[in-house]
Amino acid sequence: MLDNLTNRLAHVVKTLRGQARLTEENIAEMLREVRMALLEADVALPVVKDLIARIKEKALGQEVIASLSPGQALVGVVQQQLTEIMGGSQSALNLATQPPAVILMAGLQGAGKTTTVGKLAKYLKEKQRKKVLVVSCDVYRPAAIAQLQTVAGQAGAEFFPSEISQKPVDIALAAIDFAKRHYLDVLLVDTAGRLTIDEQMMLEIQQLHAAIKPIETLFIVDAMAGQDAVNTARAFNEALPLTGVVLTKLDGDSRGGAALSVRHVTGAPIKFTGVGEKLSGLDEFHPDRMASRILGMGDILSLVEEARSAVDEKSAMDLANKLKKGKGFDLNDFKEQIGQMRKMGGLSSLMDKMPAQFAQAAQQMQGGAQEKAMGRVEGIINSMTPFERAHPDLIKASRKRRIATGAGVQVQEVNRLLNQFEQMQKMMKQFSKGGMGKLMRGMGGLKGMLPGM
């Protein structure tokens, strides 16, 4: 969805150049383009109609100030309305209650509930310093309880055991009692999912909700489910007083569609988004940032926050000081930068949050090719001696052959790495001499500097 809508808007902005005012005539084409892009992204039809009506109402007759073109002014209107339809502002998790704060997780099977429980447990433990207990009330799916136990261990949360012979309500009440006695802050309750919505499922989760009285009832929905996500959301919203939504698999193909639809249908704010299987892949949802990403403006704030949590500050300061003192950027530094990038979700995740003009480079990647390339680069660097990493200019033919053999690659790949490193080295020299401005101007050569591109 992002690329599609971004490209369509870019075309419309060009056609609006030179006009002094936004009129019904000159925004008609733009509205058609936005409507088609939203429908292709599987956004629900009522949501599309509402959004288009809002944009038309706000944009008609709007004066274009001197510093903006009509196209830019129109994009501003679209961004504002996208933000509003996705909730307007961030909605934080509500934990203001007598401990334990009980959070009930609901959704269909396969939406990623159990993985999301682990991600949320890790988030609460690391970012909010909460003592977290998790429990599974899924007594139907084989190995569901064992899966949650594994996930809880990875997240560093406490696990309350349950058996398939027990009733879900009894399991949850026992877990609440345990959490009270052990002074735990939050209890995450994982519930059973079904492949489709049925009366038995809804009755069971309604009874569970009535018994445990959770402060948060989160609906877990697959962002790639498209129109079906809207129907599921509507059914759960009628059965339960939903307080929030978690969009999973946001790194899939239908990005954006469910984000726009589910919030509109349920009225419940989107609180988190999940990507990938790693437990670190849970982000707070900011409607304004998502709107910026949809419009190709990037999400620099989220990128900065990710960098702040993933990057080793001491290592970053050491590298900065090294560059200031005029010492060279060597292959040890290059390898460390690749490691830091991986911590932030890899090159594709980083590019996804960059403005469109930088992110276009990522379009040439195929699947996980860039991640494999990074792995090969690390393998090649690991095959070098510490002396060679510190003095890459001394690596000649015989050393290249030995390094290639050690890494299990062709000599050409060693040459390619050294060429990429040389370009990165030049960029770092620009940074040390001219600061961030020169570094950003050097981003035009990004394709040649990063592995796998």
N, C-alpha and C positions, 0 to 999 in steps of 0.2 A: 504493500500500500504506500509506503513512504516514497519510494522512488517514483511510482506512478503519479501520485498527486503532486509531488515536487516538480516533475517534468511538465505536467499539464499547466501548473501555475506559472512556471517560467515562460512558457509559450504565451500565456495571456498577458503577463507583465510587458512583454515586448510589444504586443499589439496596442497597449494603452499608452505608449510613450507619446508625448507631445500634446496630450489632452489636459485641459485645465480643471476638469470637473468629472466626478463619477456620476454617470447617468444610467437610466434604466437600459438604454441601448448598449452602452459600452461595457456593462457588467453582465449582460445576458449570456455572452459566449463563455465568460469565466464561470458563471453558475452552472452551465451545462457541463463544462469540463470537470468541475468539482463533483457534481452529481454522479457522473459516470465513474470517476475514480473511487468514490465512496461505495457505489454499488458493486464495482468490481472487487472491492476489498471485503465484500460480504457484510457490510453494515446494514442493519435492519432498515427496511423502507420507511417506517414512521420516523426513525431518527434522521434519515437523509432529508425527508420533507421538512422536518422541524428546523434542521440546521440551515438548509437553503433559505427558508423563510426568514430566519434570524439574520443571515448575512445580507439578504436583499433589503430588509428593513433598515439595518444599520448603515449600509453602504450608499443607498440612494441619496444623491444630492450632497454627499459629504464633500466639503471643500478640501482641496489639496494644498497643503502649505508649501512654501517655496522650497523647503529642503527635501521634499518627497515627490516622487512621480506618482501618477494615479495608480499605477500597478503596485507600487510599494504601499500606498495607503490602503488598497484593497486587500493585500496580504495581511496588513495589520488588523483589518476587520475580521478576516477569516481566522486569524490566530486567536483573537479575543473570543470569538464565538465557539471555536473548538475547545478552548479552555473552559468556557462556561458550561458547555454540554457534558464535559467530563468531570464536572464538580466544582470548578472555579478555583479552589485552593486545596492544599493538602489536608487530609483528614488523618490525624494520628490515632494510634491504638489507644483505647481507653482502659487503663488499669487502675482507675481511682475507685477502689473498693476495699473492703476488709479482706486481707489475704486468706486463701489464695484467689487471685483473679482467674475465673474459669473462662476459657475460650473454647467454644464449640466449632469444630471444622466440619462443614457439610459440602456435598457435591457428588457427582456421578463417579462411578468406577473408571479409573484411567485418567482422571483429571489431574492427578498428582497430589492428592491429599496427604498421603503419608510422607512423601518427600518434603512437602511444604511444612508439615509439622516439624520435621527436623530443621529445616531452614529457619523457621520462626523461632524455634528453641535456641538455635545458635545466635540469631539476631538479638533476642531478649537477653541472653546470657552475656554476650560480648559488648553490645552497644548500650544496653540499659542496666547491666549489672544485676540481673534478676536471677533468683534461684528457681529453676524450671523443672517441673515434673510432667511427663507425658504418659498417656494411657491409651490403649487401643480398645474400642468398643466394637470392633469389626470381628464378629464371631462367625462370619460366613466365608470370607475369602481365605483360601489356604495360605498359610504362612504369613498372614497379615500382621499378627502379633509379633512374630519373630522378626519381620522386616522393620517394624517400628523400634524394636529393641536394638537392632543393629544401627539404625539411623540415630537413635537417642545417644548411643555410645559415641558415635562420630561427632555429634553436636555438643557433647559434654553435658547432657541433661540427665536427670534421674528418670528411671523407667519404672512404672508400676505394673507388675505382672498381671495378666488376666488369662482366663481359659475359655475355650470355645463352648464349654458346657454352661457357662454363666450367662446371665441376662445382662444386656448392655446397661440398664439403669443401675443394677446392683454393682457392676464394675465401676461405673462413674462415681457413685456415692462412696464406695470404699476408697477410691483414689482421692476424693475430696477430704475424707476423714484423715487419710495418711498425710496429705499435704498440710493440713491444719496442725497435726501432731508434730510434724517435723519442720514447721515454720518455713514452708516453701512459698514463694511469691506468686507463681503463675502455674496453672494446670492447663495443659493443652489436651483436649479430648478428640481423638481421631475416631470418626464414625464410619459405618459401613456404606459403601457405594453400590449402586446397581448399574447395569448397562443401560437401562431405561428407567424412567420415572414410573413407580407403581404405588398403589395405595398402601401396601404393607410397609414399604420403605418410609413413606411420608408419616404414617401413623407412628412408627417406631421412633423416628427422630423427633417428632412432636412430643412424645411421652418423655424422651430423654431430656429435651429442652425444658419441659415443665418441671422435671425432677431436680435438675442441677442449677437452673436459673443462671445461665452464663451471662457475664457482663458484655461479652462480644460473641456474636454468631457470624462467623466468616463463611462466605460462599466461595468455594474453590472452583474456578471455571477454566477450561482449556481455551486459550486465546485463538486456537486454530479451528474451533468448532463452528465458527461462523454463525449462520442463522439458527442452528440448533442450540447454540449457547444462549440465545435470547429466549427460546422456548423453555429451556431448563431453568434459567434464571427466574422467569415468570412463575413457574410451578413452585420453586423453592421459596420465592418471596411471598406467595400466597399461603404456604404452609408454615413458614417461620418468620419471626421478626428479624430479618437480616440487618446487621449493623455495619457490614463491610464486605468487600469483594477482594479476592486475590486472583489476579490473572496469571496463569502459568503458561509456560512454553511461549513466552513472548518473542523468543528468537525464531519462531516458525514463520511460515510464508504469509499468513493472513494478518500480520501485525497491524494493530490499529482498529480493525473492524469490531472486534469484541469490546475493546476499550470504550468505543463510542456508544455501542449498543446497550451493554449490560448496565451501565450507570443510568442511562435514560429509562430503561425498563423497570429496574428495581428501586431506583431512588436512593439506593445504598452507595456510599462512596467507595471508590477503589482505593484500598489502603496499601496494597503491595503488588509488585509484579515479580514473577519468577522466570529465570532463564537457566537452561541446562540442568544437569543432575547434581552439580556440586552444591554443597550446603551453603556456600557463600553467595550463591546466585539468587539472592532475594533483595529487592530494592524498594524503598518507600516510593509511593506513586505521587508524582507532582503533575497535576493537569497542565500547568503552564509549560513545563519542560517537555511533556509528551507532545503538546501542540507545536512547539518549536521543532521537535524532531520530525513530526509529520510534514511540516512545511520546509524541511531541508535546512533549518537554521542550526541544527546540532543541539547538543545538551551539554554545554561546557561545564555547568555547575555540577552535574552528576559526575562528569569525568574528573573534575577536581576533587570531589568527595571520595571517589573510588581511589584516586591516586594517593590521597591523604591517608587512607586506611591500609592500602596495599604496599606503598613504597616505604622502604626503610629510610627514615629521615637521616640517620647517621651516615649511611652510604651515600645518600644524595648530597649531603653537606661536604663529605670527603671529596666527592667527584667535583663539586663546584669549586672548592678550595684548590684542588689540584689544577683545574683549568685556569683559575685566576693566577696561579703562580707560574703559568706557562708550561707546565708539565704536560706531556702528550697524553692523548686519549688512546689507551691500548686495548688489546683483545680481551683482557680480563674485565675491563669496563664495559666493553661491547657485550660480552656474555652476561654480565650482571644486568644490563639494560633489557636484554631479552627475557631474563628471569622475572624482572619487575613487570614487564608487559604481560607475561603469562599470568601473573598474580591478579592482574586487572581484567582477566577474561580473554586474553589473546588479542591479536591484531584486529580481528573482525569486530570484537566488542568495542575496542577503542575507536575504530573508524565509524562505527554505528552512531557514536555520540558526537562525531565531528561535523561541522557544517558541510553541506553537500559538495562544495568545490573540492574539499579534501577527501571526502568519503568516496568520490568517484573512483579513486584508485582501487578501493576495495572491491568494486564491481568486477574486476578482472580475475578475482580469486575464485577458485572452484572448491566447494566443500571445505574440508579441513586441510587443504593442500598447504596453506601458509603455516599451520601448526606443525605439520610434518617437516616442512622446510626449516622451521625454527629448531626442531629436534635434531635435524641433520647438522645445522650450524653448531649447536652445542656439542654434538659428537665430534665434529672436526676440531673445535677449540680444545676439547678435553684430550684430544690425541696429541696436542702440542706440549712441549716442555714449558715450565714457568718462564724460562728465559726467552723462548720464542714468542710467548704471549705478550711479554713486556717489550719485545723488540721485533715486531712483525716484519719490518723492512729487511731483516736478515734471512727471511724464509725464501730460499732459492729452490732450484729443481730437485736436488736430492732430498732436502727436508720435506718438500711438498709430496714426493712419492711415499716417504715414510709415514707422513701424517695421513695421506689418503688411505694407505693400507690399514693403518690403525683404526681409522673411522669407518672402513668398509665402503668407501666411495671412490669415484673416479678423480683423477688429478684436476680435471676441469672444474669440479665442484669446489676444490680448495682454492683454485684461481678466482672463481666467482665470489667466494666469501671474502677473499683478500681485496677484491675490487670494491665490493659493497662496503667493507670496513674502511677503505681509503676515502670513499665519499662521505661516510659518517664522520670520519676524522676531520675532514674539511669543514663539515657543518659545525662541529664542536669548536673548531678554531674561530669560526664566524661568531659563535655564541660568546666565546671568551673575549673577543675584541669589541663586538658591537651590541651585546646584550640580546634580549628577547626579540626585539624588532628584526634584527638581521636573521635570527633563527627562524622566525615565522616566514620571512621572505624566502628563506631557503627551503621551505616546505614544498615548493614546486618540484624539487628533485626527490621527493619522498619515495617514489616508486623504486628508484635505484638503490635506496639505502636500507630498506627493510627486507629481511629474508622472506622468500616466498612470493614476492611481487614482481 
